[in-house]
Amino acid sequence: MRLYILDIRKPYHEDEDGYAGAWFNCPVDLEEIKERLGVEHEEDFEIADYELPFALNPDMPLWEINVLCRMIQEIEGTPVGNELKEIQAKWFQNIEDFIDHKDEIRHYDVSDSAALAEYLIMEEHCFGELPPELVQHIDFTSYGHELEQSDAYLFTSSGVFRYP
């Protein structure tokens, strides 16, 4: 995660490196910006480009971007963190909504819809306790296809996610 921060006090120069700006890794330290770009105030720079797993609002202050980046760093490497973009696109309007509800997202470490169906029926007892003689007649593949059609589930390469 990083930001390209531009010193807006300096004009573009073709004979030099172009714009007076630099890439900064997130979360960004204001003192580092001041040191590297020579700016004194936050009003002296703007974010010209970014590489983040979420979209920036034009009026989003640096401190707020840093807060979101820190929250995302906490879930990096987890299944939810690995599929952040897909999860956000399916269930949330923006990154703030995702952050507010990320703990409500359930992850199932299964490979396909039939495995999810079997897990829900046999381990979570979504239909209650079933007698063994009935279990052998359950079509997990068919029920799995029903689950795939549900808006409550998201099937990814990191497993399946459910959001209430």
VEXVO-582673 format. One line per 8 residues: number of its first residue (from 1); their letters; for each residue x negated, y negated, z negated of N, C-alpha, C, CB. Coordinates in nm, 4 decimals, always signed. Atoms other than C-alpha are relative to their C-alpha. Glycine has a CB too. Layout:
BEGIN
NUM) a) X Y Z X Y Z X Y Z X Y Z | ...
//
This chain:
BEGIN
1) mrlyildi) -0.0852 +0.1161 +0.0000 +0.0000 +0.0000 +0.0000 -0.0904 -0.1231 +0.0000 +0.0973 +0.0006 -0.1223 | +0.0824 +0.1200 -0.0056 -0.1476 -0.3302 +0.1018 +0.0735 -0.1138 +0.0704 -0.1319 +0.0295 +0.0712 | -0.0578 +0.1213 -0.0559 -0.0666 -0.6872 +0.2052 -0.1071 -0.0779 +0.0752 +0.0630 -0.0869 -0.1109 | +0.0888 +0.0950 -0.0676 -0.2243 -0.9208 +0.4592 +0.0461 -0.1379 -0.0428 +0.0026 +0.0167 +0.1584 | -0.0345 +0.1299 +0.0553 -0.2293 -1.2565 +0.2874 -0.0765 -0.1080 +0.0760 -0.0313 -0.0061 -0.1522 | +0.0501 +0.1052 -0.0868 -0.2822 -1.5702 +0.4908 -0.0079 -0.1319 -0.0764 +0.0893 -0.0147 +0.1242 | +0.0176 +0.1338 +0.0561 -0.4221 -1.9040 +0.3713 +0.0690 -0.0968 +0.0956 -0.1535 -0.0364 -0.0198 | -0.0788 +0.0841 -0.0905 -0.1609 -2.1378 +0.5182 -0.0518 -0.1437 +0.0084 +0.1447 -0.0012 -0.0445
9) rkpyhede) +0.0586 +0.1345 -0.0063 -0.3727 -2.4471 +0.4552 -0.0948 -0.0139 +0.1186 -0.0745 -0.0318 -0.1301 | +0.0983 +0.0031 -0.1087 -0.6135 -2.3500 +0.7353 +0.0669 +0.0388 +0.1316 -0.1189 +0.0950 -0.0303 | -0.0601 -0.0322 -0.1300 -0.5117 -2.3555 +1.1033 -0.0714 +0.1173 +0.0681 -0.0034 -0.1230 +0.0915 | +0.0568 -0.1084 -0.0807 -0.5767 -2.0778 +1.3546 -0.1159 -0.0543 +0.0835 +0.1089 +0.0641 +0.0918 | +0.1176 +0.0382 -0.0804 -0.9212 -2.0930 +1.5223 -0.0412 +0.1189 +0.0855 -0.1193 -0.0468 -0.0912 | +0.0379 -0.1086 -0.0900 -0.9924 -1.8832 +1.8320 -0.1487 +0.0297 -0.0052 +0.0400 -0.0334 +0.1413 | +0.1449 -0.0203 -0.0014 -1.3681 -1.9353 +1.8071 -0.0493 +0.0680 -0.1276 -0.0713 -0.1335 +0.0183 | +0.0372 -0.0705 +0.1239 -1.3743 -1.7978 +1.4516 +0.0744 +0.1330 -0.0036 +0.0332 -0.0864 -0.1279
17) dgyagawf) -0.0709 -0.1274 +0.0120 -1.1940 -1.4896 +1.3197 +0.1505 -0.0146 +0.0167 -0.0296 +0.0629 -0.1336 | -0.1432 +0.0202 -0.0165 -0.8532 -1.6380 +1.3983 +0.0589 -0.0632 -0.1240 +0.0702 +0.1319 +0.0305 | -0.0655 +0.0507 +0.1209 -0.6441 -1.6769 +1.0878 -0.0897 +0.0190 -0.1218 +0.1350 +0.0705 -0.0221 | +0.0741 -0.0117 +0.1260 -0.7919 -1.7321 +0.7424 +0.0833 +0.0858 -0.0945 -0.0306 -0.1418 -0.0632 | -0.0766 -0.0931 +0.0837 -0.6552 -1.4253 +0.5698 -0.0794 +0.1259 -0.0240 +0.1348 +0.0343 +0.0646 | +0.0675 -0.1265 +0.0312 -0.7445 -1.0848 +0.4326 +0.1025 +0.1013 -0.0484 -0.1110 -0.0207 -0.1071 | -0.0824 -0.1090 +0.0540 -0.5983 -0.7463 +0.3419 -0.0333 +0.0188 -0.1472 -0.0229 +0.1328 +0.0790 | +0.0145 -0.0243 +0.1428 -0.5415 -0.6792 -0.0285 +0.0782 +0.1250 -0.0364 +0.0482 -0.1219 -0.0831
25) ncpvdlee) -0.0694 -0.1190 +0.0487 -0.4560 -0.3477 -0.1928 +0.0966 -0.0385 -0.1118 -0.1011 +0.1061 -0.0498 | -0.1028 +0.0268 +0.1016 -0.1442 -0.3457 -0.4078 -0.0208 +0.0895 -0.1212 +0.1415 +0.0213 +0.0583 | -0.0472 +0.1353 +0.0294 -0.0810 -0.4371 -0.6757 -0.1125 -0.1017 +0.0153 +0.0583 -0.0068 -0.1416 | +0.0960 +0.1045 -0.0331 -0.2515 -0.7626 -0.5803 -0.0223 -0.0908 -0.1201 +0.0481 -0.0817 +0.1210 | +0.0367 +0.0895 +0.1094 -0.4382 -0.9695 -0.8377 -0.0101 -0.1421 +0.0552 -0.1349 +0.0441 -0.0669 | -0.0001 +0.1391 -0.0451 -0.3722 -1.3419 -0.7950 -0.1390 -0.0610 -0.0055 +0.0958 -0.0825 -0.0841 | +0.1369 +0.0530 +0.0114 -0.7259 -1.4192 -0.9113 -0.0868 +0.0466 +0.1168 -0.0637 +0.0435 -0.1336 | +0.0754 -0.0500 -0.1150 -0.8666 -1.1998 -0.6340 +0.0363 -0.0776 +0.1266 +0.0264 +0.1503 +0.0204
33) ikerlgve) -0.0425 +0.0804 -0.1157 -0.6616 -1.3912 -0.3757 -0.0677 -0.1364 -0.0062 +0.1556 -0.0160 +0.0036 | +0.0626 +0.1316 +0.0157 -0.7892 -1.7194 -0.5137 -0.1490 +0.0058 +0.0331 +0.0202 -0.0523 -0.1431 | +0.1442 -0.0147 -0.0226 -1.1471 -1.5942 -0.5044 -0.0333 +0.0255 +0.1470 -0.0547 +0.1137 -0.0853 | +0.0338 -0.0384 -0.1371 -1.1427 -1.4362 -0.1570 +0.0453 -0.1009 +0.1049 +0.0604 +0.1333 +0.0309 | -0.0511 +0.0944 -0.0992 -0.9333 -1.6975 +0.0220 -0.0280 -0.1454 -0.0350 +0.1475 +0.0191 +0.0166 | +0.0295 +0.1367 +0.0403 -1.0295 -2.0040 -0.1750 +0.1234 -0.0848 -0.0239 -0.0844 -0.0649 +0.1028 | -0.1234 +0.0747 +0.0277 -0.6720 -2.1004 -0.2534 +0.0113 -0.0264 -0.1500 +0.1249 +0.0778 +0.0513 | -0.0167 +0.0359 +0.1412 -0.5691 -2.2635 -0.5791 +0.1374 +0.0380 -0.0533 -0.0224 -0.1488 -0.0189
41) heedfeia) -0.1377 -0.0204 +0.0445 -0.1922 -2.2130 -0.5911 +0.0693 +0.1042 +0.0873 +0.0781 -0.1328 +0.0030 | -0.0753 -0.1006 -0.0740 +0.0557 -1.9488 -0.4852 +0.0685 -0.0608 +0.1233 +0.1042 +0.0655 -0.0914 | -0.0619 +0.0677 -0.1140 +0.2128 -2.2038 -0.2499 -0.0961 -0.0133 +0.1177 +0.0493 -0.1375 -0.0416 | +0.1018 +0.0165 -0.1046 -0.1147 -2.2098 -0.0499 -0.0160 +0.1241 +0.0883 -0.1333 -0.0338 -0.0636 | +0.0122 -0.1202 -0.0822 -0.0706 -1.8592 +0.0911 +0.1362 +0.0625 +0.0234 -0.0941 +0.1015 -0.0660 | -0.1212 -0.0754 -0.0274 +0.1910 -1.6334 +0.2441 -0.0382 +0.1396 +0.0469 +0.0879 -0.0719 +0.1056 | +0.0217 -0.1372 -0.0450 +0.2253 -1.2665 +0.3249 +0.0333 +0.0047 +0.1483 +0.0870 +0.1030 -0.0818 | -0.0162 -0.0009 -0.1451 +0.1742 -1.2307 +0.6997 +0.0297 +0.1403 +0.0533 -0.1254 -0.0552 +0.0667
49) dyelpfal) -0.0214 -0.1373 -0.0441 +0.1824 -0.8498 +0.7240 -0.0065 +0.0892 -0.1230 -0.1056 +0.0434 +0.1077 | +0.0053 -0.0918 +0.1140 +0.2202 -0.5476 +0.5003 +0.0095 +0.1447 +0.0453 +0.1122 -0.0310 -0.0988 | -0.0111 -0.1446 -0.0165 +0.1881 -0.1709 +0.4789 +0.0540 +0.0535 -0.1312 -0.1384 +0.0668 +0.0382 | -0.0697 -0.0412 +0.1214 +0.4433 -0.0709 +0.2168 +0.1095 +0.0986 +0.0363 +0.0588 -0.1221 -0.0750 | -0.1086 -0.0940 -0.0286 +0.7015 +0.2064 +0.1888 +0.1383 -0.0637 -0.0155 -0.0110 +0.1208 -0.0915 | -0.1262 +0.0715 +0.0100 +0.9720 -0.0603 +0.1631 -0.0120 -0.1325 +0.0744 +0.0395 -0.0230 -0.1483 | -0.0016 +0.1276 -0.0712 +1.0753 -0.3753 +0.3445 -0.0106 -0.1151 -0.1001 +0.1289 -0.0137 +0.0857 | +0.0123 +0.1196 +0.0844 +0.9891 -0.7166 +0.2046 +0.1055 -0.1019 +0.0400 -0.1420 -0.0618 +0.0113
57) npdmplwe) -0.0856 +0.1156 -0.0252 +1.2364 -0.9983 +0.1697 -0.0921 -0.1205 +0.0162 +0.1052 -0.0221 -0.1166 | +0.0896 +0.1148 -0.0230 +1.0857 -1.3246 +0.2995 -0.0262 -0.0838 -0.1256 +0.0586 -0.0890 +0.1071 | +0.0155 +0.0832 +0.1191 +1.1396 -1.4956 -0.0352 -0.0470 +0.0785 -0.1231 +0.1309 -0.0683 -0.0309 | +0.0418 -0.0833 +0.1123 +1.0079 -1.2093 -0.2505 -0.1346 -0.0482 -0.0552 -0.0093 +0.1479 +0.0431 | +0.1263 +0.0476 +0.0583 +0.7433 -1.3409 -0.4918 -0.1003 +0.1140 -0.0190 +0.0264 -0.0687 -0.1346 | +0.1069 -0.0977 +0.0134 +0.4095 -1.1655 -0.5312 +0.0160 +0.0857 -0.1247 -0.1337 -0.0697 -0.0028 | -0.0131 -0.0772 +0.1239 +0.4796 -1.0616 -0.8910 +0.1043 +0.1102 +0.0160 +0.0378 -0.0922 -0.1176 | -0.1045 -0.0996 -0.0202 +0.7961 -0.8799 -0.7797 -0.0498 +0.1142 +0.0894 +0.1247 -0.0654 +0.0614
65) invlcrmi) +0.0603 -0.1022 -0.0862 +0.6090 -0.6974 -0.5018 -0.0918 +0.0885 -0.0831 -0.0787 -0.0651 +0.1175 | +0.0906 -0.0758 +0.0871 +0.3482 -0.5941 -0.7588 +0.0758 +0.0946 -0.0917 -0.0849 -0.0951 -0.0833 | -0.0811 -0.0858 +0.0879 +0.6172 -0.4595 -0.9943 +0.0496 +0.1215 +0.0774 +0.1202 -0.0789 -0.0592 | -0.0502 -0.1110 -0.0818 +0.7693 -0.2490 -0.7156 -0.1131 +0.0963 +0.0371 +0.0678 -0.0537 +0.1278 | +0.1145 -0.0849 -0.0352 +0.4261 -0.1222 -0.6083 -0.0434 +0.0860 -0.1182 -0.1177 -0.0861 +0.0479 | +0.0368 -0.0789 +0.1190 +0.3439 -0.0149 -0.9636 +0.1003 +0.1122 -0.0257 -0.0091 -0.0909 -0.1240 | -0.1031 -0.1036 +0.0192 +0.6741 +0.1708 -0.9911 -0.0146 +0.1116 +0.1024 +0.1406 -0.0615 +0.0096 | +0.0194 -0.1007 -0.1039 +0.6076 +0.3468 -0.6626 -0.1259 +0.0819 -0.0274 -0.0086 -0.0664 +0.1384
73) qeiegtpv) +0.1224 -0.0727 +0.0349 +0.2543 +0.4375 -0.7745 +0.0275 +0.1060 -0.1058 -0.1077 -0.0971 -0.0498 | -0.0333 -0.0969 +0.1044 +0.4093 +0.6140 -1.0746 +0.0591 +0.1283 +0.0570 +0.0972 -0.0613 -0.0985 | -0.0628 -0.1199 -0.0569 +0.5992 +0.8544 -0.8471 -0.0762 +0.0553 +0.1204 +0.1426 -0.0312 +0.0406 | +0.0797 -0.0516 -0.1111 +0.3318 +0.8978 -0.5779 -0.0457 +0.1418 -0.0312 -0.1217 -0.0915 +0.0279 | +0.0426 -0.1384 +0.0168 +0.2486 +1.2628 -0.5254 +0.1095 +0.0918 -0.0511 -0.1156 +0.0055 -0.0931 | -0.1139 -0.0816 +0.0420 +0.5864 +1.3814 -0.6583 +0.0882 +0.0246 +0.1221 +0.0811 -0.0696 -0.1155 | -0.0897 -0.0202 -0.1145 +0.8515 +1.5259 -0.4268 +0.0831 -0.1246 +0.0328 +0.0929 +0.1172 -0.0277 | -0.0791 +0.1208 -0.0242 +1.0655 +1.2133 -0.4713 -0.0869 -0.1085 +0.0620 +0.0636 -0.0508 -0.1309
81) gnelkeiq) +0.0917 +0.0989 -0.0565 +0.7672 +0.9904 -0.4016 -0.0390 +0.0313 +0.1430 -0.1238 -0.0096 -0.0845 | +0.0386 -0.0412 -0.1349 +0.6688 +1.1915 -0.0938 +0.1112 -0.0256 +0.1026 -0.0372 +0.1476 +0.0001 | -0.1141 +0.0170 -0.0909 +1.0176 +1.1535 +0.0559 +0.0740 -0.1312 -0.0255 +0.0970 +0.1176 -0.0145 | -0.0603 +0.1275 +0.0381 +1.0835 +0.7983 -0.0666 +0.0775 -0.0657 +0.1140 -0.1068 -0.0942 -0.0489 | -0.0658 +0.0686 -0.1122 +1.1663 +0.6534 +0.2759 +0.1290 +0.0700 +0.0417 -0.0949 -0.0084 +0.1197 | -0.1201 -0.0745 -0.0397 +1.4112 +0.9301 +0.3668 +0.1087 -0.0111 -0.1057 -0.0338 +0.1473 +0.0246 | -0.0970 +0.0092 +0.1094 +1.5782 +0.9220 +0.0249 +0.0633 -0.1384 -0.0019 -0.0672 +0.0303 -0.1358 | -0.0523 +0.1365 +0.0024 +1.6120 +0.5450 +0.0307 +0.0947 -0.0233 +0.1179 -0.1157 -0.1023 +0.0031
89) akwfqnie) -0.0832 +0.0207 -0.1186 +1.7511 +0.5472 +0.3851 +0.1359 +0.0689 -0.0132 -0.0723 +0.0513 +0.1245 | -0.1256 -0.0755 +0.0103 +2.0153 +0.8071 +0.2973 +0.0945 -0.0565 -0.1048 -0.0293 +0.1446 -0.0320 | -0.0896 +0.0316 +0.1109 +2.1463 +0.6791 -0.0347 -0.0071 -0.1429 -0.0545 -0.0276 +0.0923 -0.1094 | +0.0176 +0.1293 +0.0661 +2.0223 +0.3287 -0.1176 -0.0130 -0.1145 +0.0998 -0.1223 +0.0037 -0.0895 | +0.0039 +0.1201 -0.0833 +2.0559 -0.0222 +0.0261 -0.1411 -0.0580 +0.0087 +0.0961 -0.1050 -0.0547 | +0.1321 +0.0619 +0.0050 +1.7067 -0.1317 -0.0807 -0.0868 +0.0717 -0.1032 +0.0113 -0.1509 -0.0336 | +0.0947 -0.0657 +0.0899 +1.4005 -0.0345 -0.2825 +0.0378 -0.0205 -0.1464 -0.1410 -0.0521 +0.0250 | -0.0399 +0.0264 +0.1379 +1.5382 -0.1953 -0.5985 +0.1071 +0.0994 -0.0461 +0.0518 -0.1440 -0.0137
97) dfidhkde) -0.1030 -0.0995 +0.0332 +1.8469 +0.0321 -0.5902 -0.0628 +0.1377 -0.0192 +0.1078 +0.0056 +0.1106 | +0.0696 -0.1285 +0.0130 +1.6217 +0.3321 -0.5346 -0.0702 +0.0097 -0.1356 -0.1024 +0.0182 +0.1145 | +0.0730 +0.0000 +0.1273 +1.4026 +0.2396 -0.8345 +0.0964 +0.0140 -0.1174 -0.0832 -0.1288 -0.0148 | -0.0977 -0.0044 +0.1088 +1.7093 +0.1864 -1.0543 +0.0612 +0.1385 -0.0183 +0.1098 -0.1008 +0.0253 | -0.0695 -0.1293 +0.0061 +1.8472 +0.5335 -0.9719 -0.0897 +0.1207 +0.0279 +0.1133 +0.0001 +0.0980 | +0.0898 -0.1104 -0.0372 +1.5376 +0.7442 -0.8981 +0.0060 +0.1167 -0.0984 -0.1429 -0.0507 +0.0093 | -0.0056 -0.1074 +0.0989 +1.5785 +0.9408 -1.2221 +0.1265 +0.0850 +0.0118 -0.0089 -0.0582 -0.1388 | -0.1235 -0.0755 -0.0209 +1.9242 +1.0554 -1.1107 -0.0104 +0.0950 +0.1192 +0.1167 -0.0954 +0.0205
105) irhydvsd) +0.0197 -0.0845 -0.1179 +1.7849 +1.2264 -0.8000 -0.0519 +0.1355 -0.0459 -0.0987 -0.0661 +0.1018 | +0.0374 -0.1366 +0.0379 +1.7626 +1.6025 -0.8413 -0.0760 +0.0637 +0.1161 +0.1264 +0.0852 -0.0377 | +0.0799 -0.0675 -0.1023 +1.4950 +1.7984 -0.6545 +0.0113 +0.1501 -0.0180 -0.1480 -0.0445 -0.0066 | -0.0024 -0.1469 -0.0016 +1.5319 +2.1666 -0.5609 -0.1160 +0.0459 +0.0869 +0.1380 +0.0563 +0.0539 | +0.1164 -0.0500 -0.0734 +1.2108 +2.3391 -0.4569 +0.0386 +0.1278 +0.0729 -0.1206 +0.0252 -0.0956 | -0.0461 -0.1122 -0.0820 +1.3744 +2.5625 -0.1968 -0.0313 -0.0300 +0.1460 +0.1531 +0.0258 -0.0199 | +0.0434 +0.0165 -0.1394 +1.2939 +2.6219 +0.1686 +0.1129 -0.0271 +0.0982 -0.0733 +0.1217 +0.0438 | -0.1100 +0.0190 -0.0951 +1.6392 +2.6176 +0.3284 +0.1339 -0.0022 -0.0721 -0.0006 +0.1109 +0.1063
113) saalaeyl) -0.1327 +0.0148 +0.0589 +2.0115 +2.5827 +0.2753 +0.0499 +0.1295 -0.0647 +0.0983 -0.0454 +0.1059 | -0.0426 -0.1266 +0.0609 +2.0694 +2.9540 +0.2056 -0.0666 +0.0191 -0.1360 -0.0333 +0.1190 +0.0927 | +0.0702 -0.0107 +0.1281 +1.8056 +2.9471 -0.0691 +0.0602 -0.0959 -0.1016 -0.1503 -0.0285 +0.0176 | -0.0658 +0.0948 +0.0901 +1.9712 +2.6376 -0.2164 +0.1323 +0.0571 -0.0478 +0.0222 -0.1358 +0.0695 | -0.1292 -0.0585 +0.0363 +2.3104 +2.8077 -0.2098 -0.0183 +0.1114 -0.1028 +0.0719 +0.0542 +0.1252 | +0.0252 -0.1102 +0.0941 +2.1704 +3.1153 -0.3838 -0.0416 -0.0553 -0.1368 -0.1100 +0.0952 +0.0554 | +0.0437 +0.0591 +0.1267 +2.0004 +2.9003 -0.6480 +0.1184 -0.0615 -0.0745 -0.1085 -0.1066 +0.0247 | -0.1135 +0.0646 +0.0662 +2.3143 +2.6981 -0.7184 +0.0992 +0.1020 -0.0571 +0.0718 -0.0924 +0.0981
121) imeehcfg) -0.0968 -0.1014 +0.0442 +2.5338 +3.0073 -0.7448 -0.0572 +0.0895 -0.1086 +0.0447 +0.0852 +0.1180 | +0.0559 -0.0994 +0.0919 +2.2973 +3.2427 -0.9269 -0.0652 -0.0616 -0.1238 -0.1013 +0.0843 +0.0725 | +0.0743 +0.0587 +0.1120 +2.0931 +3.0066 -1.1468 +0.0776 -0.1112 -0.0710 -0.1325 -0.0547 +0.0494 | -0.0750 +0.1094 +0.0614 +2.3118 +2.7016 -1.2031 +0.1457 +0.0365 -0.0242 -0.0077 -0.1236 +0.0870 | -0.1358 -0.0521 +0.0208 +2.6345 +2.9045 -1.1975 +0.1056 -0.1042 +0.0370 +0.0187 +0.0438 -0.1463 | -0.0928 +0.1040 -0.0439 +2.8190 +2.6400 -0.9962 +0.1434 +0.0513 +0.0116 -0.0450 -0.0563 +0.1335 | -0.1338 -0.0594 -0.0023 +3.1140 +2.8806 -0.9724 +0.0267 +0.0815 -0.1260 +0.0169 +0.0883 +0.1237 | -0.0128 -0.0757 +0.1235 +3.0732 +3.0148 -1.3233 -0.0759 +0.1320 +0.0092 +0.1473 +0.0256 -0.0319
129) elppelvq) +0.0641 -0.1322 +0.0022 +2.9411 +3.3578 -1.4210 +0.0746 +0.0932 +0.0955 -0.0020 +0.0594 -0.1451 | -0.0603 -0.0914 -0.0966 +3.0016 +3.6051 -1.1411 -0.0398 +0.1431 -0.0324 -0.0422 -0.0365 +0.1439 | +0.0350 -0.1412 +0.0231 +3.0183 +3.9812 -1.1845 -0.0931 +0.0497 +0.1106 +0.1282 +0.0884 -0.0065 | +0.0979 -0.0493 -0.0982 +2.7330 +4.1679 -1.0108 +0.0636 +0.0619 +0.1247 -0.0895 +0.1021 -0.0653 | -0.0634 -0.0625 -0.1164 +2.9736 +4.3586 -0.7858 +0.0569 -0.1033 +0.0979 +0.1110 +0.0939 -0.0457 | -0.0483 +0.1050 -0.0884 +3.1030 +4.0281 -0.6457 -0.1170 -0.0710 +0.0707 +0.0840 -0.1015 -0.0796 | +0.1152 +0.0728 -0.0532 +2.7583 +3.8720 -0.5897 -0.0467 +0.0575 +0.1338 -0.1148 +0.0030 -0.1004 | +0.0479 -0.0607 -0.1238 +2.6679 +4.1206 -0.3166 +0.0855 -0.0351 +0.1219 -0.0051 +0.1493 -0.0160
137) hidftsyg) -0.0891 +0.0364 -0.1115 +2.9578 +3.9908 -0.1053 -0.0048 -0.1498 +0.0336 +0.1433 +0.0397 -0.0337 | +0.0083 +0.1446 -0.0245 +2.8625 +3.6229 -0.1173 -0.0887 -0.0263 +0.1212 -0.0550 -0.0747 -0.1250 | +0.0752 +0.0391 -0.1190 +2.7476 +3.4724 +0.2109 -0.0734 -0.1309 -0.0312 +0.0948 -0.0160 +0.1250 | +0.0782 +0.1173 +0.0390 +2.4726 +3.2386 +0.0911 -0.0316 -0.0907 +0.1202 -0.1302 +0.0443 -0.0674 | +0.0303 +0.0779 -0.1202 +2.3905 +3.1295 +0.4479 +0.1172 -0.0899 +0.0372 -0.0345 +0.0931 +0.1172 | -0.1187 +0.0785 -0.0344 +2.7460 +3.0166 +0.5159 +0.0219 -0.1134 -0.1007 +0.1245 +0.0909 +0.0055 | -0.0161 +0.1038 +0.1012 +2.7723 +2.8308 +0.1853 -0.1116 -0.1044 +0.0131 -0.0002 +0.0620 -0.1419 | +0.1107 +0.0926 -0.0216 +2.4301 +2.6791 +0.2539 +0.0285 -0.0981 +0.1121 -0.1265 +0.0764 +0.0304
145) heleqsda) -0.0367 +0.0895 -0.1103 +2.5587 +2.5394 +0.5828 +0.1004 -0.1052 -0.0466 +0.0584 +0.0804 +0.1178 | -0.0953 +0.0961 +0.0577 +2.8447 +2.3766 +0.3902 -0.0748 -0.1071 -0.0790 +0.1027 +0.0723 -0.0914 | +0.0787 +0.0954 +0.0784 +2.5907 +2.2165 +0.1576 -0.0753 -0.0967 +0.0906 -0.0986 +0.0741 -0.0911 | +0.0713 +0.0863 -0.0947 +2.3942 +2.0837 +0.4555 +0.0892 -0.1108 +0.0533 -0.0543 +0.0821 +0.1159 | -0.0941 +0.0990 -0.0522 +2.7048 +1.8997 +0.5725 +0.0391 -0.1044 -0.1045 +0.1243 +0.0693 +0.0514 | -0.0367 +0.0900 +0.1095 +2.7499 +1.7329 +0.2340 -0.0926 -0.1214 -0.0046 -0.0042 +0.0746 -0.1342 | +0.0803 +0.1210 +0.0153 +2.6329 +1.3737 +0.1882 -0.0782 +0.0000 -0.1302 +0.0884 -0.1227 +0.0066 | +0.0683 -0.0056 +0.1295 +2.5168 +1.4717 -0.1606 -0.1384 +0.0622 +0.0091 +0.0833 +0.0777 -0.0986
153) ylftssgv) +0.1280 -0.0701 -0.0135 +2.2182 +1.6694 -0.0266 -0.0819 -0.0558 +0.1162 +0.0234 +0.1502 +0.0199 | +0.0951 +0.0404 -0.1031 +1.9093 +1.5729 +0.1724 -0.1043 +0.1110 +0.0116 -0.0672 -0.1391 -0.0338 | +0.0937 -0.1090 -0.0248 +1.7008 +1.8521 +0.3268 -0.1261 -0.0583 +0.0641 +0.0642 +0.1101 +0.0912 | +0.1279 +0.0534 -0.0483 +1.3311 +1.7659 +0.3764 -0.1063 +0.1086 -0.0041 -0.0444 -0.1220 -0.0843 | +0.1112 -0.0947 +0.0065 +0.9946 +1.9355 +0.4116 -0.0504 +0.0174 -0.1432 -0.1143 -0.0465 +0.0902 | +0.0395 -0.0106 +0.1417 +0.9439 +1.8740 +0.0376 +0.1050 +0.0697 -0.0844 -0.0268 -0.1378 -0.0573 | -0.1082 -0.0650 +0.0733 +1.2594 +2.0625 -0.0564 +0.1304 -0.0728 +0.0238 -0.0311 +0.0056 -0.1496 | -0.1330 +0.0585 -0.0130 +1.6176 +1.9560 -0.1080 +0.0228 -0.0955 -0.1161 +0.1101 +0.1101 +0.0038
161) fryp) -0.0306 +0.1003 +0.1013 +1.7364 +1.6487 -0.2957 +0.1510 -0.0167 -0.0086 -0.0691 -0.1356 +0.0324 | -0.1423 +0.0282 +0.0211 +2.0760 +1.5772 -0.4477 +0.0112 -0.1295 -0.0773 +0.0717 +0.1167 -0.0758 | -0.0290 +0.1225 +0.0734 +2.2082 +1.2430 -0.5534 +0.1501 -0.0027 -0.0251 -0.0479 -0.1282 +0.0786 | -0.1442 -0.0056 +0.0342 +2.5398 +1.2221 -0.7383 +0.0856 -0.0827 +0.0863 +0.0219 -0.0417 -0.1383
//
